[in-house]
Amino acid sequence: MTRDLARLATVADELVRSPDRRRLRLLRRYLRGVTAEIVNHHRVEDDDVWPGRWGTGGSARAWRWR
């Protein structure tokens, strides 16, 4: 994902200098997908990972800030 974000910065810079409607449309579609991946990743953590960790003896507050 970090590699994708670096490429995103490059593409955004190119599009500022030379706007291209097709590339902007494709970039919007790509960003919707990346956003969905991030949201789903955190949803899984919130729903499945963290409650399991809290159930092993750690408090929610202690695990949240690690």
Secondary structure, DSSP 4 states (H G I P E B T S, - for coil): -HHHHHHHHHHHHHHHHS--HHHHHHHHHHHHHHHHHHHHHHHHIIIIIHHHHHTTT--HHHHHT-
